[in-house]
């Protein structure tokens, strides 16, 4: 069942948070969505499944914290790229004026 896959993936990511990638978190979220959709379509959830869901929920805080850190790293990288573009554009505009010529007329 997918709930067991979700449990295994959640434990695996929680155990290796520092090396977890954005793609791994995206896969986890997609699997969670599938499992929740499947569970919502059923009329009853077994006690074993409830226990597994409780265990999964214990990892949520640390997983969310790591996802936020990845988001912040990406935001910092985007900001650095934007700043370098601004500096490059300012530099290129400054060089455009340096390549112009002034011609004096003699009196």
Helices and strands as residue ranges (DSSP letters): H 2-15, G 17-19, H 22-41, H 47-58, H 60-98
